[in-house]
Amino acid sequence: MKRLIKKYILPAVLIAGLSLTSCSDFLDRSPLGDLTEDDAPGGINQGRVFQLYGLMRGYNITAGIPAFAIHNFRSEDSEKGSDAGDGSDQAAFFDDFEYNTTNGVLASYWTENYKIIVNCNTAISGIEGQSTKTSQDTINYAEAKFFRAYAFFNLVRAFGEVPKIDFRVTDPAQANIAKSPAADIYALIDADLEVAVKYLPTHWSDSFTGRLTWGAARSLQARTYMMRNDWTNMLAASKEVINSGFYNLSTPYDKIFTDEGENSPESVFELQCLATAAKPNSGTIGSQFAEVQGVRGSGQWNLGWGWHMATSILKDKAYEAGDPRKDATLLYFRRQVGNVIDPITPENTNTPFGESPISSAMGAAYNKKAYTDPALRQQFTNAGFWVNIRLIRYADVVLMAAEASNELGMSSDALNYLEQVRSRARGNNASILPKVTTNGQTELRDAIRHERRVELGLEPDRFYDLVRWGIAKEVLHAAGKTNYQDKHALLPIPQVEIDKSNGVLVQNPNF
């Protein structure tokens, strides 16, 4: 049913001029349950909000090199990938921590997150300025608040202090303001997500599959608390999502990232993408998520650019013996150097369709979570524009509850949450992934951190986990990324933004 939301969202922009009427009081209502199309008339606010979904699946936010570089490359488990000469400057910057202020990828990430924020502010201001509001306006308001919080969370994690543009911008000069403390940015995120949690529905009808829900907002709250090591609020948020019963771990791990696994019971927030025969490569209805990470080969193996690959450390050292998540996360390939091609082995034929990619890429394995169905490649394009982007999974929420429980001294609860995730991964094979039984906080902490690493392998945000745990330097140095220093936890502000500000913006320390 994921395709239907696209059929609705795109025309909504075209009907944005319709008038709105209502006798309901704005934001004076209980949390919403199921909605149908009859509850969602077209209008200018809805058009603005639906545009935000398109911006979210854009190249610089979730589906392209800026997103993967900032969220993934800086960890010990991911690297630039592709050929050695392709984007070597990005490898130096993000893999080797040779930061500079003129990096174009950095600037694109900054700009596109603020583009979302500015569009959110326009929608929020427009709704607040109406004399009468419909129930749908309430939903649109909550959606815009969620997306603004999401974009500011991206920025505060990446850069620390950033300009708090929480007002409608009608003249670019209005946005030329100084940075605000990170605490103030988080306060805005908290306030925005409180609105989203209160007014987003728990479910949508099938016509709106993929649209924001209460569960997505509450889970994002848990994630923002997690980044601050606020264990009490993190546990409360994650437990509410768990206790709601809206999500479960019934989907086998090796199915989650297939077409069959799209919008599964584990999906908390999943961006909907689409390809059509008429527009197989259209970024307006799909994304480049699979293309950027696809096998970099030739002929039938020309599936993409080959960026964001697993390191040998993830491939060879991270997983317990027999963990099925390894083969569901890593797409092995036959390496070609000159005219010499590796022989076929059981490992490099481990794809859902028994194929054996041939590539000259530099990484240890491709991201199998971006792998595309050969039948759909024939129907549409090798680029895989139809592949949905999973942004929040229920397993992540359960592991947040496990971590917070352990840090608060509730080892029994932590063990229960941890076992839920390991049990799904184990399946019917009792000989692997033994149940964790330790009650020691330190040992259990290590077990939970390990589980986050392998359960969420090659997904965002391993680097941010290392930073918030205070072990980034230790782990990265052990992995050979010895250039990393504490200052590299934050990125430099793009020099182009500082130049445009005429001195209003001040560069982050040490850059």
C-alpha positions, 0 to 999 in steps of 0.5 A, a space after each residue: 500500500 506504500 504507493 498510495 501516499 505518493 498518489 495523494 501527496 503529489 497532487 496535494 501541492 497542486 491544490 494548495 489554494 483551496 480554502 479551509 473552514 472549520 468550527 473546531 478549536 485549534 489544538 483543543 482536542 485529544 490525541 487522534 486515532 485512525 484517519 481516512 481520506 475524508 478527514 484530510 481535505 486538500 489545502 495550502 497547509 497540507 500541500 506545504 507539509 506534504 512537500 516536507 516528505 519529499 524533502 526528507 527523502 532527498 539526496 542530502 538528508 537521507 539518501 545521498 553522500 552527505 547523509 551517509 558521510 556525516 552519519 556513517 563514514 565517521 564510525 569504525 564500521 563504515 567507509 566511503 567505499 567505491 573506487 579509491 580515486 572516486 571522492 578521495 577528498 571525502 574519504 580524507 575528510 570523513 574517514 580520516 578526520 581531515 576536517 576543513 571548512 570548505 567541504 561541499 558535502 558539509 555545506 549541502 547537509 547544512 543547507 538542506 536541513 535548514 531548507 526543511 526548517 524554513 519550510 516547516 516554519 512557513 507551514 507552522 506560521 501559516 497555520 498559527 495565523 489562521 482565524 479558524 483551523 480544521 482538524 487536518 490543520 492540527 495534524 499538519 501543524 504536528 507534522 511540521 513540528 516533527 520535521 523541524 525537530 528532526 532537522 534541528 536534531 540533525 544539525 545539533 548533533 553534527 555541529 553543536 551550536 547552530 542558529 535557532 531559526 524558529 520563525 517564518 523567513 520572508 527575507 534572507 536577511 532575517 535568517 542571518 542570526 548568531 548561533 544558539 547554545 545546543 541546550 536551546 536547540 534541544 529545548 526547541 526540539 523538545 517543545 516541537 516533539 511535545 506537540 507532535 506526540 500530542 496531536 499525531 494519530 496513532 495510525 493512518 488508513 492504508 491510503 496514507 501509509 508512511 505518514 507520521 504517527 504518534 509512535 514516530 514522534 515518541 520514538 524520536 523523542 527517545 532518540 533525542 533523550 538518548 543523545 543526551 544520556 537522559 536515561 529517565 526520559 529515554 526510558 519513559 518514551 521508549 516504554 510508551 512505544 513498546 507498551 502501545 502494542 502498535 509494533 512488533 519484531 515478527 518480521 524476520 531480520 533478513 526480510 526487513 530491508 526487502 520489498 516484502 518487508 516494507 512497512 512491516 510491523 517493525 516500521 515506526 517511520 519509513 519514507 515512502 519511495 516509488 518508481 514508475 515505468 514513465 519515470 523510473 529515475 525520478 527523484 520527485 517520487 523516489 530516492 537515490 538511497 539504493 543507487 548511491 549504495 548499489 554495487 559499483 560494477 559493470 554490465 549487469 552489476 552496474 547497480 550504483 555508485 558503490 558508496 557507503 561500504 562496510 569495513 573489514 572490522 565490521 565484516 570480520 570482527 563485529 558479529 558473534 559466530 552464526 549471527 544471521 544478521 551478518 549475511 542480512 547486512 553485508 552484500 559480499 562480492 567478487 573482487 576484480 583487479 585487472 583481468 583477475 576475478 575472485 573465484 565463486 565461494 559460498 560467501 560471495 554468492 550470498 544474495 537473496 537471488 543467488 547472484 554473485 556481484 563483481 566489483 573493484 570497490 575498495 570496501 569489504 562489503 556493500 550495504 545489503 540493506 540497500 540491495 534491489 530485486 533483479 525483477 524490479 530492476 528489469 521493470 524500472 531501473 538498476 538505480 532502485 528508486 523505489 526502495 523505501 528508507 527506514 528511519 526508525 525501527 522498533 528494534 531500535 526503540 526496544 534497545 533504547 529501553 534496554 540501555 536506559 533500563 540498565 543505566 537506571 539499575 533495572 537489569 531485569 528489564 534490560 535483559 528482557 528487552 535485550 532478549 527480545 531483539 536477540 530472539 528475533 535474530 536467533 529465530 529457530 536456531 537455539 545454537 546461536 546467540 545465547 541468551 545474555 544472563 549477566 546482572 552486572 551493569 558494566 557487562 550488560 552495558 557492553 552487551 547492549 552496546 554490542 547489540 546496537 552495533 550488529 542489529 543496526 549495522 550500516 544504519 545511522 548512527 553508529 558514530 553518534 553512539 560512540 560519541 555519546 558513550 564517550 568512547 569514540 577516540 578509543 574505538 576509532 583509534 583501535 580501528 586505525 582511525 588515529 586522526 580522530 580527536 575529541 574536537 572531531 565529534 563536531 563538524 566545522 561550520 561551512 565557511 560559505 555560511 560564515 562568509 555570507 553572514 558577514 561575521 555574525 556566525 562564528 566558527 566552531 572551536 579548533 577549526 
